[in-house]
Amino acid sequence: GELRDMVGVEAVLAVNEDDATSAVSVDVESLYRTHRRELVALARIVSGSSSVAEEAVQEVFVSLHRRRPSIKLGRELAYLRKATMLHLRGGWRRERTARKHMHSVVARPEPQDRSTPESAAIDRDRRHRIDEAMSTLSQRQRECVALRYFADLTEPAIAHELGISVGSVKTHLHRAREVLMSSLEDLR
C-alpha cells in the first residue's frame, strides 16, 4: 500500500532497511561500471526512449551515492533494477499529470545514430517499430516484457521484483506477446 504510493528511488532505498541480514555498504562506482549499460538498455526497453533511460539510471546512481544504503549481498542488480523501474514509474506519473494540465505536448525526436548508412537506417526503422509496439502496452506489461526477455528473469523472479503474483506476470506477458506479435508480424 504505502510503499507503492511513494514515487522514485527513495522508495526502493527505504525497502532494504528492514532486511539488514548480510547487507553490506555498497561501492557505487563499481556498481555503476558493472551494471550501468544493462540498466540503461532495460530502461530503454521499458520507456521507449534513450534519453529517459539514461536519465533514470543516472538518477538511481546519484541517489544511491547520496544515501549509501546497505544492500543485501548478491542482490545488488535486483535492487538497481527495482530502483530504475520505480524511477520510471514516477516519471510516467509526472508525465500523465503534465498532460492533463497542458493542451499540447510536443515530442522531441530522439537523436539518430548515423554511423553506417543502409544498415543503420534498417536498424533505426526496426527499433522505431518495436518502440511503437511497446508503447501500446501498459506500463506493467512493458516492465514484465523487459524483465523477462531482456533481463532474462523467470516469472517468479519478475513477480517478486514487481511485487505482483506469478499469475499476474503470466497474464501480462501473454497479453503483451499477443499485441507485439500482431504488431510486429512482418519483422519475424
C-alpha positions in Angstrom: 0.0 0.0 0.0 2.0 2.9 1.3 5.3 1.8 -0.4 3.5 1.7 -3.8 2.4 5.3 -3.3 6.0 6.5 -2.8 7.5 7.8 -6.0 11.0 7.3 -7.2 14.3 5.9 -6.0 13.7 7.0 -2.4 11.1 4.2 -2.1 13.4 1.4 -3.1 16.2 2.8 -1.0 13.9 2.5 2.0 12.9 -1.1 1.1 16.2 -2.6 2.1 16.4 -1.2 5.6 14.1 -3.9 7.0 16.2 -6.7 5.5 19.6 -6.0 7.0 20.7 -9.6 7.1 24.0 -10.0 5.2 23.7 -6.4 3.9 26.8 -4.5 3.1 27.7 -1.0 2.2 27.8 -0.5 -1.5 30.7 0.6 -3.8 28.6 2.8 -6.0 31.3 3.4 -8.6 31.9 -0.3 -9.0 28.2 -1.0 -9.4 28.0 1.9 -11.9 30.8 0.4 -14.0 29.4 -3.1 -13.8 25.6 -2.5 -14.3 25.0 0.9 -16.0 24.8 -0.3 -19.6 22.5 -3.2 -18.7 20.2 -0.9 -16.7 20.1 1.7 -19.4 19.2 -0.9 -22.0 16.5 -2.3 -19.7 15.1 1.2 -19.0 15.2 2.0 -22.7 13.0 -1.1 -23.5 10.6 -0.1 -20.7 10.5 3.7 -21.5 11.0 3.6 -25.3 13.4 6.5 -25.0 17.2 6.5 -24.8 17.3 9.9 -23.0 14.6 8.9 -20.5 16.6 5.6 -19.8 19.9 7.4 -19.3 18.3 10.0 -17.0 16.5 7.3 -14.9 19.7 5.2 -14.4 21.7 8.4 -13.7 19.2 9.4 -11.0 19.3 5.9 -9.4 23.0 6.1 -9.1 23.1 9.7 -7.8 20.5 8.8 -5.2 22.4 5.6 -4.3 25.6 7.7 -4.0 23.9 10.2 -1.7 22.2 7.6 0.6 24.8 4.8 0.5 22.3 2.3 1.8 23.3 -1.3 2.7 22.2 -3.8 0.1 21.9 -7.5 0.6 25.0 -9.2 -0.8 24.2 -10.8 -4.2 21.0 -8.7 -4.7 22.7 -5.5 -6.0 21.4 -5.9 -9.6 17.9 -6.7 -8.5 18.0 -3.7 -6.2 19.2 -1.4 -9.0 16.5 -2.8 -11.4 13.8 -2.1 -8.9 15.0 1.4 -8.3 15.1 2.1 -12.0 11.6 0.7 -12.5 10.3 2.9 -9.6 12.0 5.9 -11.1 10.4 5.3 -14.5 7.0 4.8 -12.9 7.4 8.1 -11.1 8.3 9.8 -14.5 5.2 8.3 -16.1 3.0 9.6 -13.3 4.5 13.1 -13.7 4.1 12.9 -17.5 0.4 11.9 -17.2 -0.2 14.7 -14.7 1.5 17.2 -17.0 -0.5 16.1 -20.0 -3.7 16.6 -18.0 -2.8 20.2 -17.4 -1.3 21.1 -20.8 -3.2 21.5 -24.1 -0.4 20.1 -26.2 2.7 18.2 -25.7 5.5 18.5 -28.2 7.6 15.3 -28.5 11.3 15.9 -29.3 12.7 13.3 -31.7 15.5 11.0 -30.4 18.9 11.8 -31.8 19.7 9.4 -34.7 22.8 7.3 -34.9 24.3 7.8 -38.4 27.3 5.5 -38.2 26.5 3.2 -41.2 24.1 4.2 -44.0 21.8 1.4 -45.0 22.1 -1.0 -42.0 21.7 1.9 -39.6 18.5 3.0 -41.4 17.1 -0.5 -41.2 18.1 -0.9 -37.6 16.5 2.5 -36.8 13.3 1.6 -38.6 13.2 -1.8 -36.8 13.9 -0.2 -33.4 11.3 2.5 -34.1 8.7 -0.1 -34.9 9.5 -2.1 -31.8 9.3 1.1 -29.7 6.0 1.9 -31.2 4.6 -1.5 -30.5 6.0 -1.5 -26.9 4.4 1.9 -26.4 0.9 0.4 -27.0 1.5 -1.9 -24.0 0.5 -1.0 -20.4 3.3 0.1 -18.1 3.1 -3.2 -16.2 3.2 -5.2 -19.5 6.3 -3.3 -20.6 8.0 -4.0 -17.3 7.2 -7.7 -17.5 8.4 -7.9 -21.1 11.6 -6.1 -20.3 12.4 -8.2 -17.2 11.5 -11.5 -18.9 13.1 -11.1 -22.4 15.8 -8.6 -21.7 16.9 -9.2 -18.1 16.1 -12.9 -18.6 14.3 -13.2 -15.3 11.9 -16.1 -14.5 8.2 -15.4 -14.0 8.6 -15.9 -10.2 11.6 -13.6 -10.1 9.6 -10.9 -12.0 6.7 -11.3 -9.6 9.0 -10.8 -6.7 10.7 -7.9 -8.3 7.5 -6.1 -9.2 5.5 -7.1 -6.1 2.8 -8.9 -8.0 1.6 -12.5 -8.3 3.1 -15.0 -10.7 -0.4 -15.3 -12.3 -0.4 -11.6 -13.0 3.1 -11.8 -14.6 1.9 -14.6 -16.8 -1.2 -12.7 -17.8 0.8 -9.5 -18.6 3.3 -11.5 -20.6 0.6 -13.3 -22.5 -1.3 -10.2 -23.4 1.9 -8.3 -24.3 3.0 -11.2 -26.6 -0.3 -11.1 -28.4 -0.1 -7.4 -29.1 3.6 -7.5 -30.0 3.2 -10.5 -32.3 0.3 -8.9 -34.2 2.1 -5.5 -34.4 5.4 -6.9 -35.5 4.3 -9.9 -37.5 6.3 -8.9 -40.6 9.6 -8.5 -38.6 9.7 -12.2 -37.7 
